[in-house]
Amino acid sequence: MNDFEAAADKAKLTGQIRSFMTWLGEGRKLTQTGRIGLADARRLVELLDTGDRIDPEIGDRIFKTRSSEQLPYLTRVEAWMKAARLIRVTGTRLVPVKKNAGLADRPLDLMLALRTIDTDVAIAVAALDVIGVAVVDQANDTAGLTDLGRWAIRRLADVARVRTRIAYEYDFGDGWEHELVVEARTVAGDGQTYPACLAGEGACPPEDCGGVYGFAELKEVLAGPDSAERDEMLEWMDEDFDPSHFDLPAANATVAGI
């Protein structure tokens, strides 16, 4: 094991993921709302040492934890593992993605897979810290890359070469498959906010619309005559939704938060 592998292997999140996968085994039953059951969540908080507080006592009151959704770090670890395609939900069960199960024993590959974490900047920096690619100084509100982090950036730069095509899947339930094409690489401009959208076409599909085919059906219904189905669609989403409209300022406002 080289120095980079050793650094990734020692990262807190690496150990948490391994413990989670061991606990998960062939799969675990979820609640009707698709969440980890509270009894299992209590066990995982202890097993993974997440730091989440069960039934926190504030002042002279005890606030009962009623759902794993109230355990932010455990929920975040679960979300990261889904993003890395280590686990998935099938029906009312949380199961391992068997073809990726070996990632837990390949710390460098695991760390690179976790680059897909989509979250706000504060959580992203915390993620870099627990992954082992950055060191966060909370007192001075600064963060710096470790040797492992610099190695990862070089690897990612190698991936994003001109004319490279990168596959990306969003919302594993509906299966939105994207193809990212690297058309050019250049030096960042002064005063420019990144990432930035230059142009686009069409509106972003509504969440939970049923994937590519569901969105196609939605557009067909909206373009058709008045009907009970059309009224139901309009009630379900924003009545001002126009599938053909692309709002560049709104798109840039969205990507600015990444």
Secondary structure as a PSIPRED ss2 file (coil, helix, strand):
# PSIPRED VFORMAT (PSIPRED V4.0)

   1 M C   1.000  0.000  0.000
   2 N C   1.000  0.000  0.000
   3 D H   0.000  1.000  0.000
   4 F H   0.000  1.000  0.000
   5 E H   0.000  1.000  0.000
   6 A H   0.000  1.000  0.000
   7 A H   0.000  1.000  0.000
   8 A H   0.000  1.000  0.000
   9 D H   0.000  1.000  0.000
  10 K H   0.000  1.000  0.000
  11 A C   1.000  0.000  0.000
  12 K H   0.000  1.000  0.000
  13 L H   0.000  1.000  0.000
  14 T H   0.000  1.000  0.000
  15 G H   0.000  1.000  0.000
  16 Q H   0.000  1.000  0.000
  17 I H   0.000  1.000  0.000
  18 R H   0.000  1.000  0.000
  19 S H   0.000  1.000  0.000
  20 F H   0.000  1.000  0.000
  21 M H   0.000  1.000  0.000
  22 T H   0.000  1.000  0.000
  23 W H   0.000  1.000  0.000
  24 L H   0.000  1.000  0.000
  25 G C   1.000  0.000  0.000
  26 E C   1.000  0.000  0.000
  27 G C   1.000  0.000  0.000
  28 R E   0.000  0.000  1.000
  29 K E   0.000  0.000  1.000
  30 L E   0.000  0.000  1.000
  31 T C   1.000  0.000  0.000
  32 Q C   1.000  0.000  0.000
  33 T C   1.000  0.000  0.000
  34 G C   1.000  0.000  0.000
  35 R C   1.000  0.000  0.000
  36 I E   0.000  0.000  1.000
  37 G C   1.000  0.000  0.000
  38 L H   0.000  1.000  0.000
  39 A H   0.000  1.000  0.000
  40 D H   0.000  1.000  0.000
  41 A H   0.000  1.000  0.000
  42 R H   0.000  1.000  0.000
  43 R H   0.000  1.000  0.000
  44 L H   0.000  1.000  0.000
  45 V H   0.000  1.000  0.000
  46 E H   0.000  1.000  0.000
  47 L H   0.000  1.000  0.000
  48 L H   0.000  1.000  0.000
  49 D C   1.000  0.000  0.000
  50 T C   1.000  0.000  0.000
  51 G C   1.000  0.000  0.000
  52 D C   1.000  0.000  0.000
  53 R C   1.000  0.000  0.000
  54 I C   1.000  0.000  0.000
  55 D C   1.000  0.000  0.000
  56 P C   1.000  0.000  0.000
  57 E E   0.000  0.000  1.000
  58 I E   0.000  0.000  1.000
  59 G C   1.000  0.000  0.000
  60 D C   1.000  0.000  0.000
  61 R E   0.000  0.000  1.000
  62 I E   0.000  0.000  1.000
  63 F C   1.000  0.000  0.000
  64 K C   1.000  0.000  0.000
  65 T C   1.000  0.000  0.000
  66 R C   1.000  0.000  0.000
  67 S C   1.000  0.000  0.000
  68 S H   0.000  1.000  0.000
  69 E H   0.000  1.000  0.000
  70 Q H   0.000  1.000  0.000
  71 L C   1.000  0.000  0.000
  72 P H   0.000  1.000  0.000
  73 Y H   0.000  1.000  0.000
  74 L H   0.000  1.000  0.000
  75 T H   0.000  1.000  0.000
  76 R H   0.000  1.000  0.000
  77 V H   0.000  1.000  0.000
  78 E H   0.000  1.000  0.000
  79 A H   0.000  1.000  0.000
  80 W H   0.000  1.000  0.000
  81 M H   0.000  1.000  0.000
  82 K H   0.000  1.000  0.000
  83 A H   0.000  1.000  0.000
  84 A C   1.000  0.000  0.000
  85 R C   1.000  0.000  0.000
  86 L C   1.000  0.000  0.000
  87 I E   0.000  0.000  1.000
  88 R E   0.000  0.000  1.000
  89 V E   0.000  0.000  1.000
  90 T E   0.000  0.000  1.000
  91 G C   1.000  0.000  0.000
  92 T C   1.000  0.000  0.000
  93 R E   0.000  0.000  1.000
  94 L E   0.000  0.000  1.000
  95 V E   0.000  0.000  1.000
  96 P E   0.000  0.000  1.000
  97 V C   1.000  0.000  0.000
  98 K H   0.000  1.000  0.000
  99 K H   0.000  1.000  0.000
 100 N H   0.000  1.000  0.000
 101 A H   0.000  1.000  0.000
 102 G H   0.000  1.000  0.000
 103 L H   0.000  1.000  0.000
 104 A H   0.000  1.000  0.000
 105 D H   0.000  1.000  0.000
 106 R C   1.000  0.000  0.000
 107 P H   0.000  1.000  0.000
 108 L H   0.000  1.000  0.000
 109 D H   0.000  1.000  0.000
 110 L H   0.000  1.000  0.000
 111 M H   0.000  1.000  0.000
 112 L H   0.000  1.000  0.000
 113 A H   0.000  1.000  0.000
 114 L H   0.000  1.000  0.000
 115 R H   0.000  1.000  0.000
 116 T H   0.000  1.000  0.000
 117 I C   1.000  0.000  0.000
 118 D C   1.000  0.000  0.000
 119 T C   1.000  0.000  0.000
 120 D C   1.000  0.000  0.000
 121 V H   0.000  1.000  0.000
 122 A H   0.000  1.000  0.000
 123 I H   0.000  1.000  0.000
 124 A H   0.000  1.000  0.000
 125 V H   0.000  1.000  0.000
 126 A H   0.000  1.000  0.000
 127 A H   0.000  1.000  0.000
 128 L H   0.000  1.000  0.000
 129 D H   0.000  1.000  0.000
 130 V H   0.000  1.000  0.000
 131 I H   0.000  1.000  0.000
 132 G C   1.000  0.000  0.000
 133 V C   1.000  0.000  0.000
 134 A E   0.000  0.000  1.000
 135 V E   0.000  0.000  1.000
 136 V E   0.000  0.000  1.000
 137 D E   0.000  0.000  1.000
 138 Q C   1.000  0.000  0.000
 139 A C   1.000  0.000  0.000
 140 N C   1.000  0.000  0.000
 141 D C   1.000  0.000  0.000
 142 T E   0.000  0.000  1.000
 143 A E   0.000  0.000  1.000
 144 G E   0.000  0.000  1.000
 145 L E   0.000  0.000  1.000
 146 T C   1.000  0.000  0.000
 147 D H   0.000  1.000  0.000
 148 L H   0.000  1.000  0.000
 149 G H   0.000  1.000  0.000
 150 R H   0.000  1.000  0.000
 151 W H   0.000  1.000  0.000
 152 A H   0.000  1.000  0.000
 153 I H   0.000  1.000  0.000
 154 R H   0.000  1.000  0.000
 155 R H   0.000  1.000  0.000
 156 L H   0.000  1.000  0.000
 157 A H   0.000  1.000  0.000
 158 D H   0.000  1.000  0.000
 159 V H   0.000  1.000  0.000
 160 A C   1.000  0.000  0.000
 161 R C   1.000  0.000  0.000
 162 V C   1.000  0.000  0.000
 163 R C   1.000  0.000  0.000
 164 T C   1.000  0.000  0.000
 165 R E   0.000  0.000  1.000
 166 I E   0.000  0.000  1.000
 167 A E   0.000  0.000  1.000
 168 Y E   0.000  0.000  1.000
 169 E E   0.000  0.000  1.000
 170 Y E   0.000  0.000  1.000
 171 D C   1.000  0.000  0.000
 172 F C   1.000  0.000  0.000
 173 G C   1.000  0.000  0.000
 174 D C   1.000  0.000  0.000
 175 G C   1.000  0.000  0.000
 176 W E   0.000  0.000  1.000
 177 E E   0.000  0.000  1.000
 178 H E   0.000  0.000  1.000
 179 E E   0.000  0.000  1.000
 180 L E   0.000  0.000  1.000
 181 V E   0.000  0.000  1.000
 182 V C   1.000  0.000  0.000
 183 E C   1.000  0.000  0.000
 184 A C   1.000  0.000  0.000
 185 R C   1.000  0.000  0.000
 186 T C   1.000  0.000  0.000
 187 V C   1.000  0.000  0.000
 188 A C   1.000  0.000  0.000
 189 G C   1.000  0.000  0.000
 190 D C   1.000  0.000  0.000
 191 G C   1.000  0.000  0.000
 192 Q C   1.000  0.000  0.000
 193 T C   1.000  0.000  0.000
 194 Y C   1.000  0.000  0.000
 195 P C   1.000  0.000  0.000
 196 A C   1.000  0.000  0.000
 197 C C   1.000  0.000  0.000
 198 L C   1.000  0.000  0.000
 199 A C   1.000  0.000  0.000
 200 G C   1.000  0.000  0.000
 201 E C   1.000  0.000  0.000
 202 G C   1.000  0.000  0.000
 203 A C   1.000  0.000  0.000
 204 C C   1.000  0.000  0.000
 205 P C   1.000  0.000  0.000
 206 P C   1.000  0.000  0.000
 207 E C   1.000  0.000  0.000
 208 D C   1.000  0.000  0.000
 209 C C   1.000  0.000  0.000
 210 G C   1.000  0.000  0.000
 211 G H   0.000  1.000  0.000
 212 V H   0.000  1.000  0.000
 213 Y H   0.000  1.000  0.000
 214 G H   0.000  1.000  0.000
 215 F H   0.000  1.000  0.000
 216 A H   0.000  1.000  0.000
 217 E H   0.000  1.000  0.000
 218 L H   0.000  1.000  0.000
 219 K H   0.000  1.000  0.000
 220 E H   0.000  1.000  0.000
 221 V H   0.000  1.000  0.000
 222 L H   0.000  1.000  0.000
 223 A H   0.000  1.000  0.000
 224 G C   1.000  0.000  0.000
 225 P C   1.000  0.000  0.000
 226 D C   1.000  0.000  0.000
 227 S C   1.000  0.000  0.000
 228 A H   0.000  1.000  0.000
 229 E H   0.000  1.000  0.000
 230 R H   0.000  1.000  0.000
 231 D H   0.000  1.000  0.000
 232 E H   0.000  1.000  0.000
 233 M H   0.000  1.000  0.000
 234 L H   0.000  1.000  0.000
 235 E H   0.000  1.000  0.000
 236 W H   0.000  1.000  0.000
 237 M C   1.000  0.000  0.000
 238 D C   1.000  0.000  0.000
 239 E C   1.000  0.000  0.000
 240 D C   1.000  0.000  0.000
 241 F C   1.000  0.000  0.000
 242 D C   1.000  0.000  0.000
 243 P C   1.000  0.000  0.000
 244 S C   1.000  0.000  0.000
 245 H C   1.000  0.000  0.000
 246 F C   1.000  0.000  0.000
 247 D C   1.000  0.000  0.000
 248 L H   0.000  1.000  0.000
 249 P H   0.000  1.000  0.000
 250 A H   0.000  1.000  0.000
 251 A H   0.000  1.000  0.000
 252 N H   0.000  1.000  0.000
 253 A H   0.000  1.000  0.000
 254 T H   0.000  1.000  0.000
 255 V H   0.000  1.000  0.000
 256 A C   1.000  0.000  0.000
 257 G C   1.000  0.000  0.000
 258 I C   1.000  0.000  0.000
